[in-house]
Every structure is written in structure tokens, then in C-alpha cells.
Amino acid sequence: MIRSVPLGAPAHRLALLGCLLLAVAACAVGPRAPLAPRTPGEELIVIESDHGPFCGRCETLKITASSTGQVWIELGYWAGEYSIWQVRRRRTRVTPERFAKLRDHLRPHRPQGELLLDRPESCAFFEDDLGGVRVQWRGGGEDARLRYNYGCDGDTRRALADALRTALRPLGIRGLQTLPGSPTAALLLRVEVDAA
């Protein structure tokens, strides 16, 4: 006699969870960026957009640039009716000089340790309907982390906001010139690097 087990049973929940995890893993395509420098002397700068609360497809863009010239590009977005999170990854190269331009562009805004400017209590004035950006520096000195919401003290932090919006320009990757923006999956399929 075959007996059915109700869907609420633990075994079915585990099976359902396993299928869900497998489906999510299948949505990520492309090479992953390193989490830390891989060799002594290597530096990494990670720049990640943070969409605001009214975001449509809620696209996120994450760029990991290495002092060796390697650049990992990751685009995340909702597909369908907010049911499947898609991730597209691509790797490209720029010259080490391009990385140095990026590092120099962000140098005035690199904090000692961590600076969180992405919440109302960190700002004199805060608009909560804007997106922001997260930047991490690994290697090349003490690791540092900056989180900035474009609604934080917009007038007094304009230089910071402008530097973060244009942080990708020194890399010379066409189509990925400003943050935040509306990157599309097509950009990751055709990434071009300008001549230095």
C-alpha cells in the first residue's frame, strides 16, 4: 500500500527547499569575482549599486576591479513577475593604469575603516526614496568600506555623490559609465573597453 504524505511534512519541505535552491543557483551565470586579494600587493575595489525602494526590476550592478587589470561585472534583476532573481556575470580586462585612475578617483572618499551614510541617523537630511552605492577597498592599506545613499545630505555631500556616480568612468568600460543607472543584461553580453 502506498501512502501519501501531506505537503506540510518535513520531508516534502526539504525536497521543496532543495529544488528551490537548485533553481536559484541555475539563475547565476558567469565567473564569480574574488572576495579578497589573491596575491600579495593586489588591490580590489568593489563598487555595488543599491536600488531604491521604487525600483521596477530592481537592477543591481556590482563591479569588482583588481589592480591586475581584471574586472568582474555582475548584474542582478528580477525576471518575470518578481519571482526569479537573475544574475549575469562577465569578466573583462582593463589596463593597470585604468585601475590606478579608479583608485585615484575614489581616494579622497576612502574612509578609515567604515563609513555608513545610508540611514537617517547618519545624516542631517535624508530622503528615503533614493538608491545608493557601496564601495569596498581590499588591499593597498587597511580595508575600508563606504555605504552612501544619494538621499543623505545631498547638498553638503555633492562631491561625494558625484564621485560615486562617475566612479566607473576611469575604467573606460562603455555602457557602464555612471552609478546608479539602469544597466541592462545586454551590456553584460557586449562589454567593450575604451583605448587607454
ROKEDO-881670 format. One record per atom (N, C-alpha, C, O): x, y, z; residue number from 0; atom name. Coordinates in steps of 0.02 Angstrom, whole numbers, m for minus. Example, Ala and Ser with C-alpha at 12.3 -4.5 7.8 and 13.67 -1.06 7.14 Angstrom:
REM residues 2
u/v/w/kenu/votor
660/m284/390/0/N
615/m225/390/0/CA
660/m165/390/0/C
712/m166/423/0/O
642/m112/354/1/N
684/m53/357/1/CA
645/2/394/1/C
670/57/402/1/O
END
This chain:
REM residues 196
u/v/w/kenu/votor
42/m59/0/0/N
0/0/0/0/CA
44/62/0/0/C
90/68/41/0/O
31/108/m45/1/N
68/170/m49/1/CA
29/223/m11/1/C
m31/234/m23/1/O
63/256/33/2/N
32/307/74/2/CA
60/375/54/2/C
121/382/50/2/O
19/424/43/3/N
44/490/26/3/CA
57/529/90/3/C
26/519/142/3/O
105/574/85/4/N
124/615/142/4/CA
100/686/127/4/C
113/711/72/4/O
67/718/174/5/N
44/787/162/5/CA
102/834/147/5/C
158/824/170/5/O
88/886/106/6/N
140/933/87/6/CA
172/968/145/6/C
229/991/140/6/O
139/973/200/7/N
168/1007/258/7/CA
219/964/294/7/C
251/989/341/7/O
229/903/274/8/N
276/859/309/8/CA
347/882/299/8/C
363/910/246/8/O
392/871/349/9/N
461/894/344/9/CA
498/869/282/9/C
536/907/252/9/O
488/808/262/10/N
525/780/204/10/CA
507/819/140/10/C
551/834/100/10/O
444/835/132/11/N
423/873/73/11/CA
450/944/76/11/C
468/973/24/11/O
452/973/134/12/N
480/1040/141/12/CA
553/1041/121/12/C
576/1087/87/12/O
590/991/143/13/N
660/987/125/13/CA
669/977/50/13/C
713/1008/19/13/O
628/934/21/14/N
632/922/m51/14/CA
616/986/m90/14/C
649/1003/m139/14/O
564/1022/m67/15/N
545/1085/m100/15/CA
600/1136/m93/15/C
616/1172/m140/15/O
631/1141/m34/16/N
685/1188/m22/16/CA
745/1170/m67/16/C
777/1215/m95/16/O
760/1106/m73/17/N
815/1084/m117/17/CA
803/1103/m189/17/C
849/1127/m223/17/O
743/1094/m213/18/N
726/1114/m282/18/CA
731/1189/m291/18/C
756/1213/m342/18/O
708/1227/m241/19/N
712/1300/m245/19/CA
785/1323/m247/19/C
801/1366/m288/19/O
828/1295/m205/20/N
899/1314/m205/20/CA
932/1296/m271/20/C
973/1334/m296/20/O
914/1240/m299/21/N
942/1220/m363/21/CA
920/1268/m418/21/C
959/1286/m462/21/O
857/1290/m416/22/N
832/1337/m466/22/CA
867/1404/m459/22/C
884/1435/m510/22/O
877/1428/m399/23/N
911/1492/m388/23/CA
984/1488/m412/23/C
1008/1534/m445/23/O
1018/1434/m397/24/N
1087/1425/m419/24/CA
1091/1424/m495/24/C
1140/1448/m524/24/O
1041/1397/m528/25/N
1041/1393/m601/25/CA
1032/1462/m633/25/C
1048/1470/m692/25/O
1008/1511/m595/26/N
997/1578/m623/26/CA
1061/1619/m626/26/C
1062/1669/m661/26/O
1112/1599/m591/27/N
1175/1636/m591/27/CA
1220/1611/m646/27/C
1235/1551/m650/27/O
1241/1656/m690/28/N
1281/1637/m748/28/CA
1346/1677/m748/28/C
1345/1738/m737/28/O
1402/1644/m760/29/N
1465/1680/m769/29/CA
1513/1672/m710/29/C
1495/1644/m658/29/O
1575/1696/m718/30/N
1627/1688/m667/30/CA
1616/1734/m607/30/C
1596/1791/m615/30/O
1630/1708/m548/31/N
1624/1747/m486/31/CA
1687/1787/m474/31/C
1742/1766/m490/31/O
1677/1845/m444/32/N
1734/1888/m425/32/CA
1765/1861/m361/32/C
1730/1830/m321/32/O
1830/1873/m351/33/N
1861/1852/m288/33/CA
1835/1895/m230/33/C
1816/1952/m240/33/O
1836/1866/m171/34/N
1813/1902/m112/34/CA
1869/1940/m78/34/C
1857/1986/m38/34/O
1931/1922/m93/35/N
1989/1954/m63/35/CA
2046/1953/m113/35/C
2046/1912/m159/35/O
2096/1996/m104/36/N
2154/1993/m149/36/CA
2184/1923/m149/36/C
2188/1890/m98/36/O
2205/1900/m209/37/N
2231/1832/m216/37/CA
2306/1828/m210/37/C
2333/1774/m197/37/O
2341/1883/m219/38/N
2413/1883/m215/38/CA
2436/1943/m172/38/C
2400/1992/m167/38/O
2495/1939/m142/39/N
2520/1997/m104/39/CA
2527/2057/m150/39/C
2551/2052/m206/39/O
2506/2114/m126/40/N
2511/2176/m165/40/CA
2450/2189/m209/40/C
2443/2245/m234/40/O
2407/2140/m219/41/N
2348/2151/m260/41/CA
2297/2192/m221/41/C
2289/2184/m160/41/O
2263/2237/m256/42/N
2210/2277/m226/42/CA
2145/2262/m262/42/C
2144/2249/m322/42/O
2090/2264/m225/43/N
2024/2257/m254/43/CA
1982/2317/m233/43/C
1985/2339/m176/43/O
1943/2343/m280/44/N
1892/2393/m265/44/CA
1826/2364/m290/44/C
1820/2346/m348/44/O
1778/2360/m245/45/N
1712/2333/m261/45/CA
1662/2391/m257/45/C
1657/2424/m206/45/O
1626/2402/m311/46/N
1576/2455/m315/46/CA
1509/2421/m331/46/C
1503/2385/m380/46/O
1460/2433/m288/47/N
1396/2399/m296/47/CA
1339/2449/m289/47/C
1334/2484/m239/47/O
1296/2451/m339/48/N
1238/2496/m336/48/CA
1186/2466/m289/48/C
1182/2405/m281/48/O
1148/2509/m259/49/N
1095/2489/m213/49/CA
1032/2524/m236/49/C
1025/2584/m226/49/O
985/2487/m266/50/N
924/2518/m292/50/CA
882/2547/m235/50/C
886/2524/m178/50/O
843/2595/m251/51/N
797/2625/m203/51/CA
735/2581/m194/51/C
730/2528/m224/51/O
688/2606/m154/52/N
628/2565/m140/52/CA
580/2559/m199/52/C
542/2511/m202/52/O
582/2605/m247/53/N
537/2602/m305/53/CA
580/2586/m366/53/C
602/2632/m402/53/O
592/2523/m378/54/N
646/2505/m423/54/CA
626/2465/m485/54/C
670/2446/m523/54/O
563/2451/m497/55/N
545/2413/m556/55/CA
576/2344/m555/55/C
556/2301/m515/55/O
625/2331/m599/56/N
659/2266/m600/56/CA
711/2261/m544/56/C
741/2208/m534/56/O
721/2315/m507/57/N
768/2316/m450/57/CA
838/2294/m471/57/C
869/2253/m437/57/O
862/2322/m526/58/N
927/2302/m551/58/CA
983/2323/m503/58/C
981/2377/m474/58/O
1031/2280/m496/59/N
1091/2295/m458/59/CA
1151/2284/m502/59/C
1152/2239/m544/59/O
1201/2324/m493/60/N
1263/2318/m532/60/CA
1321/2315/m482/60/C
1327/2357/m439/60/O
1362/2264/m490/61/N
1421/2256/m446/61/CA
1482/2249/m490/61/C
1486/2206/m533/61/O
1531/2293/m478/62/N
1594/2291/m515/62/CA
1649/2276/m465/62/C
1655/2311/m414/62/O
1689/2226/m479/63/N
1748/2211/m439/63/CA
1808/2221/m484/63/C
1817/2185/m533/63/O
1849/2270/m467/64/N
1908/2286/m508/64/CA
1971/2269/m469/64/C
1977/2283/m410/64/O
2018/2236/m503/65/N
2081/2216/m473/65/CA
2138/2258/m501/65/C
2136/2280/m558/65/O
2188/2270/m459/66/N
2247/2307/m482/66/CA
2284/2270/m537/66/C
2327/2299/m571/66/O
2269/2206/m547/67/N
2299/2168/m602/67/CA
2267/2184/m670/67/C
2292/2164/m722/67/O
2210/2221/m668/68/N
2175/2238/m730/68/CA
2113/2197/m742/68/C
2074/2212/m788/68/O
2102/2145/m702/69/N
2041/2105/m711/69/CA
1982/2143/m681/69/C
1987/2174/m628/69/O
1924/2138/m715/70/N
1863/2170/m692/70/CA
1807/2118/m698/70/C
1797/2088/m751/70/O
1770/2109/m644/71/N
1712/2065/m643/71/CA
1650/2110/m640/71/C
1646/2155/m599/71/O
1602/2096/m684/72/N
1540/2135/m688/72/CA
1482/2088/m672/72/C
1477/2033/m700/72/O
1440/2108/m626/73/N
1383/2067/m606/73/CA
1320/2109/m607/73/C
1317/2161/m575/73/O
1270/2086/m644/74/N
1206/2120/m648/74/CA
1153/2074/m620/74/C
1148/2016/m640/74/O
1114/2100/m573/75/N
1058/2062/m545/75/CA
994/2099/m558/75/C
992/2160/m558/75/O
940/2061/m570/76/N
874/2092/m583/76/CA
819/2040/m575/76/C
831/1979/m581/76/O
759/2064/m563/77/N
701/2021/m560/77/CA
677/2005/m630/77/C
671/2050/m671/77/O
664/1942/m643/78/N
636/1921/m708/78/CA
565/1898/m696/78/C
547/1877/m640/78/O
524/1902/m746/79/N
455/1880/m738/79/CA
418/1929/m693/79/C
428/1990/m697/79/O
376/1903/m652/80/N
337/1945/m607/80/CA
366/1941/m536/80/C
332/1918/m490/80/O
427/1963/m528/81/N
462/1964/m464/81/CA
465/1895/m432/81/C
459/1888/m371/81/O
474/1845/m473/82/N
475/1778/m446/82/CA
544/1745/m452/82/C
560/1699/m415/82/O
586/1769/m497/83/N
651/1738/m508/83/CA
704/1793/m510/83/C
701/1837/m553/83/O
753/1790/m466/84/N
809/1838/m466/84/CA
861/1811/m514/84/C
886/1756/m505/84/O
878/1850/m565/85/N
926/1830/m615/85/CA
993/1865/m601/85/C
994/1923/m580/85/O
1047/1830/m611/86/N
1114/1859/m604/86/CA
1154/1842/m667/86/C
1158/1784/m686/86/O
1182/1893/m698/87/N
1226/1884/m756/87/CA
1294/1909/m737/87/C
1301/1963/m708/87/O
1345/1870/m753/88/N
1413/1890/m736/88/CA
1456/1890/m799/88/C
1445/1851/m845/88/O
1505/1934/m799/89/N
1552/1938/m855/89/CA
1619/1961/m828/89/C
1621/1999/m779/89/O
1671/1940/m858/90/N
1738/1962/m839/90/CA
1771/1994/m899/90/C
1764/1970/m956/90/O
1806/2048/m887/91/N
1843/2083/m940/91/CA
1908/2107/m911/91/C
1923/2095/m852/91/O
1948/2141/m951/92/N
2012/2168/m928/92/CA
2019/2241/m947/92/C
1993/2263/m998/92/O
2053/2277/m904/93/N
2073/2346/m918/93/CA
2147/2349/m902/93/C
2175/2302/m873/93/O
2178/2403/m919/94/N
2250/2410/m903/94/CA
2257/2425/m829/94/C
2212/2453/m798/94/O
2313/2406/m799/95/N
2326/2425/m729/95/CA
2323/2501/m719/95/C
2307/2525/m665/95/O
2340/2539/m772/96/N
2335/2611/m767/96/CA
2263/2634/m758/96/C
2249/2683/m722/96/O
2216/2600/m791/97/N
2145/2616/m782/97/CA
2124/2603/m710/97/C
2087/2642/m680/97/O
2149/2547/m681/98/N
2133/2534/m611/98/CA
2161/2590/m567/98/C
2128/2612/m521/98/O
2222/2611/m581/99/N
2253/2665/m542/99/CA
2211/2729/m546/99/C
2205/2765/m497/99/O
2182/2743/m605/100/N
2138/2802/m612/100/CA
2076/2795/m568/100/C
2053/2843/m537/100/O
2048/2735/m566/101/N
1990/2722/m523/101/CA
2009/2733/m450/101/C
1973/2767/m413/101/O
2065/2704/m429/102/N
2088/2711/m360/102/CA
2099/2785/m342/102/C
2079/2807/m288/102/O
2130/2823/m388/103/N
2142/2894/m376/103/CA
2076/2934/m374/103/C
2069/2981/m335/103/O
2029/2914/m417/104/N
1963/2947/m419/104/CA
1927/2941/m351/104/C
1895/2988/m328/104/O
1933/2882/m320/105/N
1897/2868/m258/105/CA
1938/2884/m195/105/C
1910/2887/m140/105/O
2003/2895/m202/106/N
2048/2905/m144/106/CA
2023/2957/m95/106/C
2025/2944/m35/106/O
1999/3016/m117/107/N
1977/3067/m68/107/CA
1917/3044/m25/107/C
1903/3073/27/107/O
1883/2992/m47/108/N
1823/2970/m12/108/CA
1832/2903/24/108/C
1784/2876/52/108/O
1893/2877/24/109/N
1906/2814/59/109/CA
1910/2828/134/109/C
1953/2865/157/109/O
1864/2798/172/110/N
1864/2811/244/110/CA
1918/2770/280/110/C
1946/2723/253/110/O
1930/2789/341/111/N
1971/2747/386/111/CA
1923/2696/415/111/C
1881/2714/456/111/O
1928/2634/395/112/N
1882/2583/420/112/CA
1816/2585/383/112/C
1814/2570/323/112/O
1763/2605/418/113/N
1696/2602/389/113/CA
1659/2668/399/113/C
1663/2699/452/113/O
1624/2689/346/114/N
1583/2750/349/114/CA
1515/2732/320/114/C
1509/2714/261/114/O
1463/2737/362/115/N
1395/2719/341/115/CA
1353/2782/336/115/C
1334/2811/386/115/O
1338/2801/275/116/N
1296/2860/261/116/CA
1235/2838/222/116/C
1217/2868/171/116/O
1203/2786/246/117/N
1147/2757/209/117/CA
1084/2750/252/117/C
1039/2711/236/117/O
1081/2788/307/118/N
1024/2784/352/118/CA
1011/2853/383/118/C
1057/2893/389/118/O
949/2866/401/119/N
932/2933/426/119/CA
974/2956/485/119/C
992/3015/489/119/O
991/2912/531/120/N
1029/2933/590/120/CA
1101/2955/574/120/C
1134/2984/616/120/O
1124/2941/513/121/N
1192/2961/493/121/CA
1194/3027/457/121/C
1248/3053/441/121/O
1136/3056/444/122/N
1132/3115/401/122/CA
1091/3170/434/122/C
1045/3156/472/122/O
1108/3233/419/123/N
1068/3289/443/123/CA
1002/3293/405/123/C
950/3310/434/123/O
1003/3276/341/124/N
944/3274/299/124/CA
945/3209/260/124/C
997/3189/234/124/O
888/3173/257/125/N
886/3108/224/125/CA
822/3100/185/125/C
767/3105/213/125/O
828/3086/121/126/N
771/3067/78/126/CA
773/2992/72/126/C
823/2964/49/126/O
719/2959/91/127/N
720/2886/93/127/CA
698/2851/29/127/C
690/2790/28/127/O
687/2889/m25/128/N
663/2856/m86/128/CA
716/2852/m141/128/C
700/2841/m199/128/O
780/2861/m123/129/N
834/2858/m171/129/CA
876/2796/m160/129/C
876/2766/m106/129/O
913/2777/m211/130/N
959/2722/m206/130/CA
1027/2746/m181/130/C
1034/2803/m158/130/O
1075/2702/m185/131/N
1141/2721/m162/131/CA
1195/2676/m191/131/C
1184/2642/m241/131/O
1252/2676/m158/132/N
1309/2637/m182/132/CA
1350/2615/m122/132/C
1354/2648/m71/132/O
1381/2557/m130/133/N
1426/2530/m79/133/CA
1494/2520/m112/133/C
1499/2495/m168/133/O
1547/2542/m77/134/N
1615/2534/m103/134/CA
1656/2500/m50/134/C
1653/2517/9/134/O
1696/2452/m71/135/N
1743/2418/m26/135/CA
1812/2421/m56/135/C
1821/2410/m116/135/O
1861/2435/m15/136/N
1931/2434/m35/136/CA
1964/2377/3/136/C
1959/2373/64/136/O
1997/2332/m33/137/N
2031/2275/m2/137/CA
2103/2274/m28/137/C
2115/2274/m89/137/O
2150/2273/18/138/N
2220/2277/m2/138/CA
2240/2349/m12/138/C
2197/2394/m13/138/O
2305/2361/m20/139/N
2328/2430/m29/139/CA
2321/2472/33/139/C
2309/2532/29/139/O
2327/2441/90/140/N
2317/2475/155/140/CA
2262/2441/193/140/C
2242/2385/177/140/O
2238/2476/245/141/N
2184/2447/285/141/CA
2120/2441/243/141/C
2103/2486/206/141/O
2086/2384/250/142/N
2023/2376/215/142/CA
1974/2430/237/142/C
1974/2450/295/142/O
1933/2454/191/143/N
1886/2507/206/143/CA
1820/2493/172/143/C
1816/2457/122/143/O
1767/2522/200/144/N
1700/2512/173/144/CA
1661/2577/179/144/C
1660/2609/232/144/O
1628/2596/125/145/N
1586/2656/122/145/CA
1518/2635/96/145/C
1512/2602/45/145/O
1466/2656/131/146/N
1397/2646/108/146/CA
1366/2715/105/146/C
1364/2751/155/146/O
1341/2734/46/147/N
1312/2800/38/147/CA
1245/2795/3/147/C
1239/2762/m49/147/O
1194/2829/31/148/N
1129/2836/m1/148/CA
1126/2906/m29/148/C
1143/2954/5/148/O
1105/2912/m92/149/N
1104/2978/m125/149/CA
1056/3027/m92/149/C
1057/3086/m108/149/O
1014/3003/m47/150/N
969/3047/m10/150/CA
1000/3076/53/150/C
967/3114/89/150/O
1062/3059/68/151/N
1096/3082/129/151/CA
1132/3148/116/151/C
1182/3151/79/151/O
1106/3202/145/152/N
1139/3267/142/152/CA
1160/3284/70/152/C
1218/3299/57/152/O
1111/3282/25/153/N
1125/3293/m46/153/CA
1165/3356/m62/153/C
1209/3354/m105/153/O
1150/3411/m29/154/N
1185/3474/m44/154/CA
1256/3475/m17/154/C
1302/3496/m51/154/O
1265/3453/45/155/N
1331/3457/76/155/CA
1377/3400/56/155/C
1438/3404/65/155/O
1350/3347/28/156/N
1392/3290/7/156/CA
1392/3282/m69/156/C
1400/3226/m94/156/O
1382/3336/m104/157/N
1378/3333/m177/157/CA
1442/3305/m209/157/C
1438/3266/m256/157/O
1501/3324/m184/158/N
1564/3299/m213/158/CA
1569/3224/m205/158/C
1591/3189/m251/158/O
1548/3198/m148/159/N
1548/3125/m137/159/CA
1499/3092/m185/159/C
1517/3043/m218/159/O
1438/3118/m189/160/N
1387/3088/m233/160/CA
1411/3088/m305/160/C
1403/3038/m340/160/O
1439/3143/m329/161/N
1463/3147/m398/161/CA
1520/3099/m411/161/C
1523/3067/m463/161/O
1566/3093/m363/162/N
1623/3047/m371/162/CA
1598/2975/m374/162/C
1625/2935/m413/162/O
1548/2958/m335/163/N
1522/2889/m336/163/CA
1482/2876/m399/163/C
1486/2821/m427/163/O
1443/2924/m422/164/N
1405/2915/m483/164/CA
1450/2904/m543/164/C
1433/2866/m589/164/O
1508/2935/m543/165/N
1553/2931/m601/165/CA
1613/2885/m588/165/C
1661/2886/m625/165/O
1609/2845/m536/166/N
1666/2803/m516/166/CA
1688/2754/m570/166/C
1746/2736/m573/166/O
1642/2733/m613/167/N
1660/2683/m663/167/CA
1695/2712/m724/167/C
1726/2676/m763/167/O
1689/2777/m734/168/N
1719/2808/m794/168/CA
1793/2795/m802/168/C
1815/2781/m857/168/O
1833/2800/m749/169/N
1905/2788/m758/169/CA
1922/2718/m786/169/C
1975/2709/m815/169/O
1877/2669/m776/170/N
1890/2603/m804/170/CA
1881/2600/m879/170/C
1910/2557/m912/170/O
1843/2648/m907/171/N
1835/2651/m980/171/CA
1793/2595/m1009/171/C
1803/2576/m1066/171/O
1746/2569/m972/172/N
1702/2516/m997/172/CA
1639/2550/m1024/172/C
1600/2578/m986/172/O
1629/2546/m1090/173/N
1572/2578/m1122/173/CA
1507/2548/m1095/173/C
1502/2487/m1085/173/O
1459/2592/m1085/174/N
1394/2569/m1061/174/CA
1390/2565/m986/174/C
1335/2561/m958/174/O
1446/2567/m953/175/N
1448/2565/m880/175/CA
1483/2627/m856/175/C
1539/2624/m829/175/O
1451/2684/m866/176/N
1485/2748/m853/176/CA
1463/2782/m789/176/C
1502/2819/m760/176/O
1401/2769/m766/177/N
1378/2804/m707/177/CA
1342/2757/m659/177/C
1318/2704/m679/177/O
1340/2775/m596/178/N
1303/2740/m545/178/CA
1261/2791/m508/178/C
1285/2846/m498/178/O
1200/2777/m487/179/N
1163/2719/m510/179/CA
1138/2732/m580/179/C
1135/2789/m602/179/O
1120/2681/m614/180/N
1093/2688/m681/180/CA
1043/2633/m693/180/C
1019/2602/m646/180/O
1029/2621/m754/181/N
984/2566/m771/181/CA
1021/2520/m818/181/C
1005/2517/m877/181/O
1069/2482/m792/182/N
1104/2435/m835/182/CA
1056/2381/m859/182/C
1007/2366/m826/182/O
1070/2354/m916/183/N
1029/2300/m942/183/CA
1072/2240/m956/183/C
1133/2245/m962/183/O
1041/2183/m961/184/N
1078/2121/m972/184/CA
1119/2124/m1036/184/C
1171/2093/m1041/184/O
1096/2162/m1085/185/N
1132/2167/m1149/185/CA
1201/2196/m1139/185/C
1247/2179/m1176/185/O
1210/2239/m1090/186/N
1275/2268/m1078/186/CA
1326/2215/m1058/186/C
1385/2220/m1076/186/O
1304/2165/m1022/187/N
1350/2114/m1000/187/CA
1367/2065/m1055/187/C
1417/2029/m1050/187/O
1327/2062/m1106/188/N
1342/2018/m1161/188/CA
1391/2050/m1210/188/C
1423/2015/m1249/188/O
1396/2117/m1208/189/N
1440/2152/m1253/189/CA
1476/2208/m1215/189/C
1457/2266/m1219/189/O
1527/2189/m1179/190/N
1566/2238/m1141/190/CA
1626/2258/m1182/190/C
1665/2216/m1204/190/O
1633/2323/m1192/191/N
1690/2348/m1231/191/CA
1733/2391/m1186/191/C
1708/2425/m1142/191/O
1797/2391/m1197/192/N
1842/2432/m1159/192/CA
1872/2485/m1205/192/C
1899/2469/m1258/192/O
1867/2548/m1184/193/N
1897/2602/m1223/193/CA
1972/2596/m1223/193/C
2002/2567/m1178/193/O
2003/2624/m1274/194/N
2076/2627/m1276/194/CA
2100/2673/m1220/194/C
2068/2723/m1205/194/O
2156/2656/m1190/195/N
2182/2696/m1133/195/CA
2204/2765/m1155/195/C
2226/2804/m1114/195/O
END
